[in-house]
Amino acid sequence: MAKFTLLLATFALFFLVANATIYRTTVVINDEESRSGQQQRCQRQFQEQQQLQQCRSFLSQRIQGYNPRQQQDIQQCCQQLEQLDRECRCPGLEQVTMSQVRQGQLGDHQKRQIIETAQRIPSMCGMRSMQCDFETLTMDNSPRNDQQRCQQQFQEQQQLRQCKSYLSRRIQEQQPYGSNPRQEQEIQQCCRQLKQLDTECRCPGLKRMTRSQVSQSQLGDQQKKRIIQIAESIPSMCNIRPMECDLESSRSDM
């Protein structure tokens, strides 16, 4: 009888532990799904509000000195920010601030000025109970983090799908640029996607996109070489920095 009672107690304990483990796992999974859903929702709203372009413009104007446009820019920035859910506003401002401080031509003082100004935007917009902390942006400059940032932007811009479409059309039609109105439309859309990437992310983004094109087995060596040459000319066609990207290694590092 004693053995049976001990066995029953052991089974009951095992059952409780198993249930607790399942409960914790469910809670963790649900929590992760909730965070993932919120991130997707915030990212969607961020895109709908033109990536807070007016806030970006306001920050650029502030570091360049006084400009009468600043008042108009901050008002429009506030309007865009108010269209985001409350929990999406700081992440949205952080993305804008990150793209600004990552510009290679800015000194540390200017980067700190951008961060401090961005942190004051909620209060300037009358959102007095909201505070955003972007201080870690100045410390987060490792190559790994830069790579992750560029990869995220590359995904947000649909892996430069319009640039890929432009390259495909140039190769399939074997016609010079400007001979087909559709080419003009596609290169304009490609330029818009490319401009949404930080300056230092554009060549890696083009390289990744070009790599996916030249890896197609049905293309000959001559076609692959032509794809690379056309892709290297895209920045100058878009009139964006850097004006040149070396994509020659896209054939060898598949």
C-alpha positions as CSV (number, residue, x, y, z in Angstrom):
1,M,0.0,0.0,0.0
2,A,2.8,2.3,0.9
3,K,4.6,1.6,-2.4
4,F,1.4,2.3,-4.3
5,T,0.9,5.6,-2.4
6,L,4.5,6.6,-3.2
7,L,4.1,5.7,-6.9
8,L,0.9,7.8,-7.0
9,A,2.5,10.8,-5.4
10,T,5.5,10.5,-7.9
11,F,3.1,10.4,-10.8
12,A,1.2,13.4,-9.5
13,L,4.4,15.4,-9.1
14,F,5.5,14.5,-12.6
15,F,2.1,15.6,-14.0
16,L,2.3,18.9,-12.2
17,V,5.9,19.6,-13.4
18,A,5.0,18.6,-17.0
19,N,2.0,20.9,-17.0
20,A,4.0,23.8,-15.6
21,T,6.7,23.3,-18.3
22,I,4.0,23.3,-21.0
23,Y,2.4,26.4,-19.5
24,R,5.8,28.2,-19.4
25,T,6.5,27.2,-23.0
26,T,3.1,28.4,-24.1
27,V,3.5,31.7,-22.3
28,V,7.0,32.2,-23.9
29,I,5.8,31.4,-27.4
30,N,2.7,33.6,-27.1
31,D,4.9,36.4,-25.8
32,E,7.3,36.1,-28.7
33,E,4.4,35.9,-31.1
34,S,3.0,39.0,-29.5
35,R,6.3,41.0,-29.8
36,S,6.7,39.8,-33.4
37,G,3.2,40.9,-34.3
38,Q,3.8,44.3,-32.7
39,Q,7.1,44.8,-34.6
40,Q,5.4,44.0,-37.9
41,R,2.5,46.3,-37.1
42,C,4.9,49.1,-36.1
43,Q,7.0,48.5,-39.2
44,R,3.9,48.7,-41.4
45,Q,2.8,52.0,-39.8
46,F,6.4,53.3,-40.2
47,Q,6.3,52.6,-43.9
48,E,2.8,54.1,-44.3
49,Q,4.1,57.3,-42.7
50,Q,6.9,57.6,-45.3
51,Q,9.5,56.3,-42.7
52,L,8.9,59.6,-40.8
53,Q,10.5,61.5,-43.6
54,Q,9.6,64.9,-42.1
55,C,11.3,64.0,-38.8
56,R,14.3,63.0,-40.8
57,S,14.2,66.3,-42.6
58,F,13.9,68.2,-39.3
59,L,17.0,66.4,-37.9
60,S,19.0,67.2,-41.0
61,Q,18.0,70.9,-40.8
62,R,18.9,71.1,-37.1
63,I,22.5,70.0,-37.5
64,Q,23.0,72.3,-40.5
65,G,22.0,75.3,-38.5
66,Y,18.9,77.5,-38.3
67,N,16.5,77.3,-41.3
68,P,13.0,78.7,-41.5
69,R,11.8,75.3,-42.7
70,Q,12.5,73.8,-39.3
71,Q,9.1,74.9,-37.9
72,Q,7.2,73.5,-40.8
73,D,9.3,70.2,-40.7
74,I,8.7,69.7,-37.0
75,Q,4.9,70.3,-37.4
76,Q,4.7,67.7,-40.2
77,C,7.0,65.4,-38.2
78,C,4.5,65.6,-35.3
79,Q,1.6,64.8,-37.6
80,Q,3.4,61.7,-38.9
81,L,4.4,60.6,-35.4
82,E,0.8,61.0,-34.1
83,Q,-0.4,58.5,-36.8
84,L,1.7,55.8,-35.2
85,D,0.4,53.8,-32.3
86,R,1.9,55.0,-29.0
87,E,4.2,51.9,-28.6
88,C,5.4,52.4,-32.2
89,R,6.6,56.0,-31.9
90,C,9.9,55.4,-30.1
91,P,10.9,52.5,-32.4
92,G,10.0,54.6,-35.4
93,L,12.0,57.6,-34.2
94,E,14.9,55.2,-33.4
95,Q,15.0,54.0,-37.0
96,V,15.1,57.5,-38.2
97,T,17.8,58.5,-35.8
98,M,19.8,55.4,-36.6
99,S,19.8,56.2,-40.3
100,Q,21.0,59.7,-39.5
101,V,23.9,58.9,-37.1
102,R,25.2,56.1,-39.4
103,Q,26.1,58.6,-42.1
104,G,29.9,58.4,-42.5
105,Q,30.5,62.1,-43.0
106,L,29.1,63.1,-39.6
107,G,31.4,63.6,-36.6
108,D,30.7,62.3,-33.1
109,H,29.5,65.8,-31.9
110,Q,26.9,65.9,-34.8
111,K,25.8,62.4,-34.0
112,R,25.2,63.3,-30.3
113,Q,23.3,66.4,-31.4
114,I,21.0,64.3,-33.7
115,I,20.3,61.8,-30.8
116,E,19.6,64.6,-28.3
117,T,17.3,66.4,-30.7
118,A,15.5,63.2,-31.6
119,Q,14.9,62.4,-27.9
120,R,13.3,65.8,-27.5
121,I,10.9,65.4,-30.5
122,P,8.1,63.8,-28.4
123,S,8.0,66.7,-26.0
124,M,8.2,69.2,-28.9
125,C,5.1,67.4,-30.3
126,G,3.3,67.8,-27.0
127,M,3.7,64.1,-26.1
128,R,5.0,65.1,-22.7
129,S,4.6,61.8,-20.9
130,M,6.7,60.0,-23.6
131,Q,10.5,59.6,-23.4
132,C,12.6,57.7,-25.9
133,D,16.2,56.6,-25.1
134,F,18.5,56.4,-28.1
135,E,21.8,56.7,-26.2
136,T,22.9,53.2,-27.2
137,L,23.0,54.2,-30.9
138,T,26.4,55.9,-30.4
139,M,27.9,52.8,-28.9
140,D,26.4,50.3,-31.4
141,N,28.9,50.6,-34.3
142,S,30.3,47.0,-34.6
143,P,30.5,45.5,-38.1
144,R,28.1,42.8,-37.1
145,N,25.4,45.4,-36.1
146,D,26.1,47.3,-39.3
147,Q,25.6,44.1,-41.3
148,Q,22.3,43.3,-39.4
149,R,21.1,46.9,-40.0
150,C,21.8,46.7,-43.8
151,Q,20.2,43.3,-44.0
152,Q,17.0,44.6,-42.3
153,Q,16.8,47.6,-44.7
154,F,17.4,45.3,-47.6
155,Q,14.5,43.1,-46.6
156,E,12.3,46.2,-46.0
157,Q,13.0,47.4,-49.5
158,Q,11.8,44.0,-50.9
159,Q,15.4,42.9,-51.6
160,L,15.6,45.6,-54.2
161,R,13.1,43.8,-56.3
162,Q,12.7,46.7,-58.8
163,C,16.4,46.8,-59.4
164,K,16.3,43.0,-60.0
165,S,13.4,43.5,-62.5
166,Y,15.4,46.2,-64.3
167,L,18.4,44.0,-64.7
168,S,16.3,41.1,-66.0
169,R,14.6,43.3,-68.6
170,R,18.0,44.7,-69.8
171,I,19.4,41.2,-70.2
172,Q,16.3,39.6,-71.8
173,E,15.7,42.4,-74.3
174,Q,19.4,43.0,-75.0
175,Q,18.6,46.7,-75.7
176,P,20.5,49.8,-74.6
177,Y,19.1,51.9,-71.8
178,G,16.3,54.2,-72.8
179,S,15.1,52.1,-75.7
180,N,12.1,50.9,-73.7
181,P,9.8,53.1,-71.6
182,R,9.3,50.3,-69.1
183,Q,13.0,50.4,-68.4
184,E,12.8,54.1,-67.4
185,Q,9.9,53.3,-65.0
186,E,11.8,50.3,-63.4
187,I,15.0,52.2,-62.9
188,Q,13.1,55.1,-61.2
189,Q,11.5,52.6,-58.9
190,C,14.9,50.9,-58.3
191,C,16.4,54.3,-57.4
192,R,13.6,54.9,-54.9
193,Q,14.3,51.6,-53.2
194,L,18.0,52.2,-53.2
195,K,17.7,55.7,-51.7
196,Q,15.8,54.2,-48.7
197,L,19.0,52.3,-47.7
198,D,21.7,54.0,-45.7
199,T,24.6,55.1,-47.8
200,E,26.9,52.4,-46.6
201,C,24.2,49.7,-47.2
202,R,23.7,50.5,-50.9
203,C,26.7,48.7,-52.4
204,P,26.2,45.6,-50.2
205,G,22.5,45.6,-51.1
206,L,23.3,45.9,-54.9
207,K,25.9,43.2,-54.5
208,R,23.4,40.8,-52.8
209,M,20.8,41.5,-55.4
210,T,23.3,41.0,-58.3
211,R,24.6,37.8,-56.8
212,S,21.1,36.3,-56.9
213,Q,20.9,37.2,-60.6
214,V,24.2,35.9,-61.7
215,S,23.8,32.6,-59.8
216,Q,21.1,31.6,-62.2
217,S,22.5,28.5,-63.9
218,Q,20.8,29.2,-67.3
219,L,22.8,32.4,-67.8
220,G,26.1,32.3,-69.7
221,D,29.3,34.0,-68.6
222,Q,28.8,36.9,-71.0
223,Q,25.3,37.5,-69.6
224,K,26.6,37.4,-66.0
225,K,29.3,39.8,-66.9
226,R,26.8,42.2,-68.5
227,I,24.5,42.0,-65.4
228,I,27.4,43.0,-63.2
229,Q,28.4,45.9,-65.4
230,I,24.8,47.2,-65.6
231,A,24.4,46.8,-61.8
232,E,27.6,48.8,-61.2
233,S,26.2,51.7,-63.2
234,I,22.9,51.9,-61.2
235,P,24.2,54.3,-58.5
236,S,25.4,56.9,-61.0
237,M,22.1,56.5,-62.9
238,C,20.3,57.2,-59.6
239,N,22.7,60.1,-58.8
240,I,23.3,58.7,-55.3
241,R,26.4,58.1,-53.2
242,P,28.5,56.1,-53.4
243,M,28.5,56.7,-57.2
244,E,30.5,53.5,-57.8
245,C,30.2,49.9,-56.4
246,D,32.7,47.2,-57.2
247,L,30.5,44.1,-57.8
248,E,33.0,42.0,-59.7
249,S,33.3,39.5,-56.9
250,S,29.6,38.7,-57.2
251,R,30.6,36.0,-59.8
252,S,33.2,34.3,-57.6
253,D,31.7,34.3,-54.1
254,M,28.5,32.5,-54.8
